[in-house]
Amino acid sequence: MAIVRDTSFVDHLPRNVAVQFLDRVATSPDVEAFRFPVGTAWESITWRQAGREVERLAAGLRSLGLEAEDRVGIAAGTRYEWILADLAIMLAGGATTTVYPSTNADDVAYILSDSGSRVVFAEDAEQVAKLVEFREQLPEVLRVVTFEKVDAPDAPEGWVTGLEQLAAEGDAWLAEHPGQVEETARAIAPDALATLIYTSGTTGRPKGVRLLHRSWVYEGEAIRVQDILHEDDLQFLWLPMAHAFGKVLLSAQLACGFATAIDGRVDKIIDNLAVVRPTFMGAAPRIFEKAYGRIITMTESEGGAKQKIFEQAFKVGTAVDELRRAGKAVPLPLRVQHALFDRLVFAKVRERFGGRVKFFISGSAALNADIANWFHAAGILILEGYGMTENAAGAAVNHPQDYKIGTVGPALPGTEIRIGEGDEVLIRGPHVMAGYHNLPEETAKALDADGWLHTGDKGSLDADGHLRITGRIKDLFKTSGGKYIAPPAIEAKFKAICPLVSQFMVFGNERNYCVALITIDPDAATAWAAENGVTGDYAAITRDERLRAEIGRYVEELNSKLNRWETIKKWEILDHDLSIESGELTPSLKVKRNVVEQRNKERIDAFYA
């Protein structure tokens, strides 16, 4: 049953992000706002405490002479201090420029220079070193404020200081200007610049997306009015805050009032979920693919009765799931089996994620429907959503009571989505960017005269308004035989079949057949090697003929599910997994397809020799 979506809230949005935060502090002063790891323990902060810390830092920024819409960079991973800094920038009337900690020094200098950033929050010595190296290119940067204690002997005296120093300067400023932080905050216009997010472009320099205060407050309110998240919920947040998806979740928190446990260390996600026990989490599909693969390979390695029980449980779970979603009754014998398997198998799967998750939200790339169905059979709901940096990340999302696996859901209330020429997805709403920073020609290409954002994604809308994304138009290719290929669809199918895989990349533009480059998940490779008596590093493991034979069987299984012209005729396993550090993945874990293709051009050409 579709959810009634009232859009009248759009006419009554909070004035800006700063007011949104101040209102939350006033509404929920003694309620938990954030928790974060300190050593092996977790520390908790209320909204009142967070409000005080943010006000001090905002005053510190004002004491440095920060004026309306002045840009302030944040070069850091996801942590509590990132959010403090961002909210302080909002209250001071500035605009946050986000910088991924993995960004190389040259691009950091470009982003901060292009944005005209006047202050930079830097996480640690590594980030400070990048700024010091390109100091001459950053004449507008008045101060670098570090989250951790950093010695910077090569920096000008007083240029690098700590967070506490800025807060102390804020205290002194507040003593002379009582009430002026709030006064400044409440005066910020809805159409004032709030954020510059530089997209991690695969070619050329990144583009700065100009997002306004109304973009973010709209995103939070659009989630709040759907009544799916409340003050008693608990979020686990690991997503890069430099990415628009992470920023949307912060806006949702301000609007709904739930607490957030923050730890950006990707390798700690599963461990943290068991400790934090959240009720929801946003994630990229790679996290679900990796969890799925790990559970499958662990079960297969145990073998025997455990594996048989596990496999039978998912057969029963899938059968029950299909009946329920079709609105049909579940026969008593099947219900009894399902109840047994829920205790023996599914409850243990849910417990790996803390045991309290109401739903996950998946975004930033396509999630394979088979993997979503597998989790659903275990009682774990993954709601896939869709958007891009240029519309503040959220345009469509499935609802817990109105979802279709394989789609990204209906438009958020207040958002318009239509399908344009060539099946391109077009978006219009309060969240659409004001344009690209200093790039009027690029802005004109992306935004038409009627305010529609041209996404570059190919998709379709069903009769119920649920959006289905086929893939990036530029990623679709045609074989020399004239057949169109959508690589993401094929790649997602393989990831659902093969628990060993990390990445599966399909190529074949203007060629007579499709080929693939494959990487093995490092954890899965280590486990497989131990099980099969293989020694050596990752590269050595991936060269083992037994592993290649196993991957070959999975490719054959994939081909049996594809049209003849889509089948993978040749493939190769790379000697390394893709990573953010290598420049082959974006910080949101999406493959930079053209980078991988260029670096492996000779290998791909050899497939057709």
C-alpha positions in Angstrom: 0.0 0.0 0.0 1.4 3.4 -1.0 2.1 6.0 1.7 0.3 9.3 1.5 2.9 11.9 1.1 1.9 15.5 2.2 4.2 18.1 0.6 2.9 21.1 2.5 5.9 21.0 4.8 8.1 22.4 2.0 6.4 25.8 2.6 7.4 25.7 6.3 11.0 24.5 6.3 13.4 25.7 9.0 15.2 28.9 7.8 18.6 27.3 7.6 20.8 24.5 8.9 22.0 26.6 11.9 18.4 27.2 13.0 17.6 23.6 12.5 20.4 22.7 14.9 19.5 25.4 17.4 15.9 24.2 17.4 17.0 20.6 18.1 19.1 21.7 21.0 16.2 23.7 22.4 13.7 20.8 21.9 15.9 17.9 23.2 18.6 19.5 25.4 19.2 16.5 27.7 18.7 13.8 25.2 21.7 11.9 23.8 22.9 13.5 20.5 26.2 11.7 19.7 28.4 9.0 21.0 31.9 8.2 19.8 34.8 5.9 20.6 37.4 7.0 23.2 40.0 4.3 23.4 38.0 1.0 23.7 35.0 2.8 25.3 32.2 5.0 23.9 31.5 8.5 25.2 28.1 10.1 25.0 27.2 13.8 24.5 23.7 15.4 24.9 22.3 18.0 22.5 22.9 20.7 25.1 26.6 19.8 25.5 27.0 19.6 21.7 25.3 23.0 21.4 27.7 24.6 23.8 30.8 23.1 22.0 29.4 24.2 18.6 28.7 27.7 19.8 32.3 28.1 21.2 33.8 27.0 17.8 31.4 29.2 15.8 32.5 32.2 18.0 36.1 31.2 17.4 35.5 31.4 13.6 33.8 34.7 14.0 36.8 36.0 16.0 39.0 35.1 12.9 36.9 37.5 10.8 34.7 34.9 9.1 31.9 36.6 7.2 28.7 35.4 5.5 29.3 32.5 3.1 33.1 32.5 3.6 34.3 29.0 2.9 35.8 26.8 5.6 37.5 23.5 4.6 37.2 20.2 6.5 39.9 17.7 5.6 39.1 14.8 7.8 37.6 11.4 8.1 34.2 10.8 9.7 34.4 11.5 13.4 32.6 13.6 16.1 34.9 16.6 15.5 33.9 16.7 11.8 30.3 17.2 12.8 31.2 19.8 15.5 33.2 21.7 12.9 30.5 21.6 10.2 27.8 22.8 12.6 30.1 25.6 13.9 30.6 26.7 10.3 26.9 26.8 9.8 26.3 28.9 13.0 29.0 31.3 12.1 27.3 31.9 8.7 30.1 30.3 6.7 30.0 27.5 4.1 31.7 24.1 4.5 34.1 22.9 1.8 34.5 19.1 2.2 37.8 17.4 1.5 38.2 13.6 1.7 41.2 12.7 3.8 42.4 10.4 1.0 42.6 13.3 -1.5 46.2 13.9 -2.7 48.0 17.1 -1.8 47.7 18.7 -5.2 43.9 18.2 -5.4 43.6 19.4 -1.8 45.3 22.6 -2.8 43.1 23.0 -5.8 39.9 22.5 -3.9 40.8 24.9 -1.1 42.1 27.5 -3.6 39.2 27.2 -6.0 36.7 27.4 -3.1 38.5 30.4 -1.6 38.5 28.7 1.8 39.7 31.0 4.6 40.0 28.5 7.4 40.7 24.8 7.3 39.9 22.1 9.9 42.5 19.4 9.4 42.3 16.0 11.1 45.9 15.1 11.8 49.6 15.5 10.8 49.0 13.9 7.4 46.4 16.4 6.4 48.4 19.4 7.8 51.5 18.2 5.8 49.4 18.6 2.6 48.5 22.1 3.5 52.0 23.1 4.5 53.4 21.7 1.2 51.1 23.9 -0.9 51.1 26.9 1.5 52.0 29.4 -1.2 48.9 28.4 -3.2 46.7 29.1 -0.2 47.2 32.7 0.6 43.6 33.2 1.7 43.8 30.5 4.4 44.1 32.4 7.7 44.3 29.4 10.0 44.5 25.6 10.1 42.7 24.1 13.1 43.6 20.5 13.9 41.5 17.8 15.6 44.5 16.0 16.9 47.7 17.4 18.5 50.1 18.2 15.6 53.6 19.7 15.5 54.1 21.7 12.3 57.5 23.3 12.5 57.5 24.2 8.8 54.3 26.2 9.1 54.2 30.0 9.8 54.0 30.7 13.5 50.3 30.6 14.7 49.0 29.3 11.4 48.3 25.8 12.8 46.5 25.6 16.1 44.3 23.0 17.9 40.5 22.8 18.3 40.7 23.9 22.0 42.7 27.0 21.0 39.9 28.0 18.6 37.2 27.3 21.3 39.2 29.5 23.8 39.3 32.3 21.3 35.6 31.8 20.9 35.0 32.1 24.6 36.8 35.5 24.6 34.8 36.7 21.6 31.5 35.6 23.2 32.3 37.6 26.3 32.5 40.7 24.2 29.6 39.7 21.8 27.0 37.9 23.8 24.1 36.5 21.8 25.7 37.3 18.4 26.3 33.7 17.3 22.6 33.0 17.5 21.8 36.3 16.0 24.0 35.6 13.0 22.6 32.1 12.7 19.0 33.2 12.6 19.8 35.8 9.9 21.2 33.3 7.4 18.9 33.2 4.3 17.5 29.9 3.0 19.3 30.5 -0.3 22.7 31.2 1.3 25.5 28.9 0.4 25.9 26.1 3.0 28.2 23.6 1.4 30.7 23.1 -1.4 31.2 19.4 -2.2 33.8 18.6 -4.8 32.7 15.6 -6.7 35.5 13.0 -7.0 35.7 13.3 -10.8 37.2 10.4 -12.8 38.7 12.8 -15.3 40.1 16.3 -14.9 39.7 18.4 -11.8 36.8 17.8 -9.4 33.8 20.2 -9.7 32.5 22.1 -6.7 28.7 21.6 -6.2 27.1 24.6 -4.6 24.4 23.4 -2.1 22.3 25.9 -0.2 20.8 25.8 3.3 17.4 25.0 1.9 18.8 21.9 0.2 19.9 20.4 3.5 16.9 21.4 5.7 14.6 20.1 3.0 16.4 16.7 3.0 16.0 16.3 6.8 12.4 17.4 6.8 11.5 15.2 3.9 12.7 12.2 6.0 11.0 13.5 9.2 7.5 13.8 7.6 7.6 10.2 6.5 7.5 9.2 10.2 10.1 6.4 9.9 12.8 7.8 12.2 12.2 9.1 15.8 14.0 10.5 18.8 14.4 7.0 20.3 16.2 5.6 17.2 20.0 5.1 17.1 22.0 5.6 14.0 25.5 4.1 13.4 27.4 6.5 11.1 30.5 5.5 9.3 29.9 7.1 5.8 32.3 9.8 4.7 30.9 13.1 5.9 32.7 14.7 2.9 30.1 12.8 0.8 26.5 14.1 0.4 25.0 10.9 1.7 26.7 11.4 5.1 25.5 15.0 5.2 21.9 13.9 4.5 22.0 11.6 7.5 23.2 14.6 9.7 20.3 16.7 8.4 17.9 13.8 9.2 19.3 13.6 12.7 18.7 17.3 13.3 15.1 17.0 12.0 14.2 13.8 13.8 16.3 14.0 17.0 17.7 10.5 17.1 21.2 9.8 18.5 24.2 8.9 16.3 27.1 6.7 17.1 30.1 7.9 15.0 33.2 5.9 13.8 34.4 6.3 10.3 36.8 3.3 10.4 35.4 1.0 7.7 37.3 -2.0 9.0 35.4 -1.6 12.4 31.9 -1.5 11.0 30.8 -5.0 11.8 32.5 -5.0 15.2 30.9 -1.6 16.0 27.4 -2.8 15.0 27.6 -5.6 17.5 28.5 -3.1 20.3 26.4 -0.1 19.3 23.3 -2.1 18.3 21.8 0.6 16.2 18.3 0.7 14.8 19.4 1.9 11.4 22.5 2.7 9.3 23.2 4.1 5.9 25.8 2.3 3.7 27.1 1.7 0.3 26.3 -1.6 -1.5 29.8 -2.8 -1.1 29.3 -3.1 2.7 26.3 -5.5 2.2 28.1 -7.4 -0.6 31.1 -7.9 1.7 28.9 -9.0 4.7 26.9 -11.4 2.4 30.1 -12.9 1.0 31.7 -13.3 4.4 28.6 -15.1 5.9 28.4 -17.4 2.8 32.1 -18.4 2.7 32.1 -19.0 6.5 29.2 -21.3 6.2 30.7 -23.1 3.3 34.0 -23.6 5.1 32.1 -25.2 8.0 30.3 -27.6 5.6 28.4 -30.7 6.8 25.1 -30.4 8.8 25.6 -26.6 9.5 25.8 -25.8 5.8 22.8 -27.9 5.0 20.7 -26.3 7.7 21.8 -22.8 6.5 21.0 -23.5 2.9 17.6 -25.1 3.8 16.8 -22.1 6.0 17.3 -19.7 3.2 15.2 -21.8 0.8 12.4 -21.7 3.3 12.9 -18.1 4.2 12.8 -17.1 0.5 9.6 -19.1 -0.1 7.9 -17.5 2.9 9.1 -14.1 1.8 7.8 -14.5 -1.7 4.4 -15.6 -0.4 4.1 -12.7 2.1 5.1 -10.0 -0.5 2.5 -11.4 -2.9 -0.1 -11.1 -0.2 -0.7 -14.8 0.0 -1.1 -17.0 3.1 1.8 -19.0 4.3 0.9 -22.7 4.8 1.2 -24.0 8.4 4.0 -26.5 7.7 6.1 -23.7 6.1 5.3 -21.4 9.0 6.6 -23.9 11.5 9.8 -24.6 9.5 10.3 -20.8 9.2 9.9 -20.3 12.9 12.5 -23.0 13.6 15.0 -21.6 11.1 14.5 -18.1 12.4 15.8 -19.2 15.8 18.6 -21.4 14.4 19.9 -19.3 11.5 18.2 -15.9 10.8 18.4 -14.6 14.4 22.2 -15.2 14.3 22.5 -13.3 11.0 20.6 -10.4 12.5 22.7 -10.5 15.6 25.9 -9.9 13.5 24.4 -6.4 12.9 23.5 -5.8 16.5 20.1 -7.5 16.5 18.0 -4.2 16.6 18.2 -3.0 13.1 14.8 -1.9 11.7 16.3 -1.2 8.3 19.4 -0.2 6.4 19.5 2.5 3.8 21.6 1.7 0.8 22.9 4.5 -1.6 25.7 5.8 -3.7 25.6 2.9 -6.1 23.2 0.1 -7.3 22.5 -2.7 -4.9 21.9 -6.1 -6.4 18.3 -7.3 -5.9 19.4 -10.9 -5.2 21.5 -9.7 -2.2 18.7 -7.5 -1.0 16.3 -10.5 -1.2 18.8 -12.7 0.7 18.9 -10.2 3.6 15.2 -9.8 3.5 14.7 -13.5 3.9 16.8 -13.2 7.0 14.5 -10.5 8.4 16.8 -7.6 7.5 15.2 -4.8 5.3 17.5 -2.8 3.1 15.8 0.3 1.7 17.6 1.4 -1.5 17.6 5.1 -2.3 18.9 7.3 -5.1 20.3 10.8 -5.6 23.5 12.5 -6.4 25.7 15.3 -5.0 24.0 17.8 -7.3 20.7 17.3 -5.5 22.1 16.9 -1.9 22.0 13.1 -2.3 18.4 12.3 -1.6 15.8 12.2 -4.4 14.1 8.9 -4.0 14.0 6.2 -1.3 12.0 3.1 -0.5 9.7 3.3 2.6 9.5 0.6 5.2 5.8 0.2 4.3 6.1 1.0 0.6 9.2 -0.7 -0.9 10.0 -2.7 -4.0 13.3 -4.5 -4.0 15.2 -3.7 -7.3 13.9 -0.2 -7.3 15.2 2.9 -5.5 11.7 3.8 -4.4 9.4 6.7 -5.1 10.4 10.4 -5.1 10.9 12.0 -1.7 7.8 14.2 -0.8 8.4 17.6 -2.4 10.7 16.1 -5.1 9.7 15.8 -8.8 11.2 13.0 -10.9 10.5 12.4 -14.6 12.1 10.5 -17.4 13.5 12.7 -20.2 15.0 12.1 -23.6 17.0 8.9 -23.9 15.4 7.6 -20.7 17.5 10.1 -18.6 16.3 10.6 -15.1 15.5 14.3 -14.4 15.1 15.8 -10.9 13.5 19.0 -9.6 13.0 20.2 -6.1 14.3 22.4 -3.2 17.4 20.3 -2.9 18.8 20.8 -6.4 22.2 22.6 -6.5 22.6 26.3 -7.3 25.3 25.2 -9.8 28.9 24.3 -10.1 31.4 26.7 -8.4 33.1 29.0 -11.0 31.9 26.8 -13.9 28.9 28.5 -15.6 29.1 26.3 -18.7 29.1 23.1 -16.8 26.1 24.4 -14.8 24.2 25.2 -18.0 24.7 21.6 -19.1 23.4 20.1 -15.9 20.5 22.5 -15.1 17.9 23.4 -17.8 15.8 26.6 -17.9 12.9 25.0 -16.1 15.1 23.9 -13.1 15.4 20.2 -14.0 18.7 18.6 -13.0 19.9 16.2 -15.8 21.4 13.4 -13.9 23.1 11.4 -16.6 21.4 8.2 -15.2 19.2 6.0 -17.3 16.0 4.9 -15.6 12.2 4.2 -15.7 9.2 4.9 -13.4 6.6 2.1 -12.8 2.9 2.6 -12.4 3.3 3.2 -8.7 6.0 5.9 -9.1 8.9 3.7 -8.1 12.1 4.5 -9.9 14.4 1.9 -11.4 17.9 2.9 -12.4 19.6 1.0 -15.3 23.0 2.7 -14.9 25.0 5.7 -15.9 24.3 6.6 -19.5 28.0 7.1 -20.2 28.7 3.6 -18.8 26.3 1.9 -21.1 28.0 0.6 -24.3 27.1 -1.1 -27.6 28.9 -4.1 -29.0 30.2 -4.2 -32.5 27.1 -6.4 -33.2 24.8 -3.5 -32.2 23.7 -4.9 -28.9 23.4 -2.5 -25.9 25.1 -3.6 -22.6 24.5 -2.3 -19.1 27.6 -3.3 -17.2 26.3 -2.5 -13.7 23.5 -5.0 -14.1 25.8 -7.8 -15.1 28.4 -6.9 -12.4 25.7 -6.9 -9.7 24.5 -10.3 -10.7 28.0 -11.8 -10.4 28.5 -10.3 -6.9 25.3 -12.1 -5.8 26.6 -15.4 -7.2 30.2 -15.3 -6.1 31.0 -14.7 -2.4 34.7 -14.4 -3.1 34.5 -11.4 -5.4 35.3 -7.8 -4.5 34.9 -6.2 -7.9 33.7 -7.4 -11.3 34.1 -5.0 -14.2 32.6 -5.6 -17.6 34.1 -4.1 -20.8 33.3 -4.5 -24.5 32.5 -1.1 -26.1 32.5 -1.5 -29.9 34.0 -4.9 -29.5 32.3 -8.2 -30.6 32.0 -9.7 -27.1 32.2 -8.8 -23.4 35.1 -9.4 -21.1 35.7 -8.8 -17.4 38.4 -7.9 -14.9 37.9 -9.4 -11.5 39.3 -8.7 -8.0 39.0 -11.0 -5.0 38.0 -9.7 -1.6 41.2 -9.7 0.5 39.4 -11.3 3.5 37.8 -14.0 1.4 41.2 -14.6 -0.3 42.9 -15.1 3.0 40.2 -17.5 4.2 40.2 -19.4 1.0 44.0 -19.8 1.1 43.9 -21.1 4.6 41.2 -23.6 3.7 43.1 -24.8 0.6 46.6 -24.8 1.9 47.8 -22.0 -0.3 50.6 -19.7 1.0 51.8 -16.3 -0.2 50.5 -12.9 -0.5 47.3 -11.7 -2.3 48.9 -11.8 -5.7 50.1 -15.3 -5.2 46.7 -16.5 -4.0 44.9 -15.0 -7.0 47.4 -16.9 -9.3 46.5 -20.3 -7.8 44.9 -22.5 -10.5 42.3 -23.9 -8.1 41.0 -20.4 -7.3 40.9 -19.6 -11.0 38.9 -22.7 -11.6 36.5 -21.8 -8.9 36.0 -18.3 -10.3 35.6 -19.8 -13.8 32.7 -21.9 -12.5 31.0 -18.8 -11.1 31.5 -17.0 -14.5 29.8 -20.0 -16.2 26.9 -19.7 -13.7 26.6 -16.0 -14.5 26.6 -16.6 -18.2 23.7 -19.1 -17.9 21.7 -16.2 -16.5 22.5 -13.7 -19.3 21.5 -13.0 -22.8 23.9 -14.5 -25.4 25.4 -11.1 -26.3 25.9 -10.2 -22.6 28.0 -13.3 -21.7 31.6 -13.0 -20.6 33.8 -14.7 -23.1 37.2 -13.9 -21.4 38.2 -12.7 -17.9 41.2 -12.1 -15.8 41.9 -11.7 -12.0 43.9 -8.7 -11.1 46.8 -9.0 -8.7 45.4 -6.4 -6.3 42.0 -5.3 -5.1 40.8 -1.8 -6.0 41.1 0.8 -3.3 40.5 4.5 -2.6 44.3 4.9 -2.1 45.1 3.5 -5.5 42.7 6.0 -7.1 40.5 3.2 -8.6 37.6 3.7 -6.1 35.9 6.9 -5.1 35.7 7.6 -1.3 32.1 6.4 -1.5 33.4 3.0 -2.8 32.3 3.4 -6.4 34.6 2.1 -9.1 36.3 4.7 -11.3 35.6 2.6 -14.4 37.7 4.7 -16.9 40.7 4.7 -14.5 40.6 0.9 -14.3 40.1 0.6 -18.0 43.0 3.0 -18.8 45.4 1.2 -16.4 44.5 -2.2 -17.9 44.3 -1.2 -21.5 46.9 -3.6 -22.7 45.3 -6.5 -20.8 41.8 -5.7 -22.2 43.2 -5.3 -25.7 44.9 -8.7 -25.4 41.4 -10.3 -24.8 40.6 -9.4 -28.4 44.0 -10.2 -30.0 
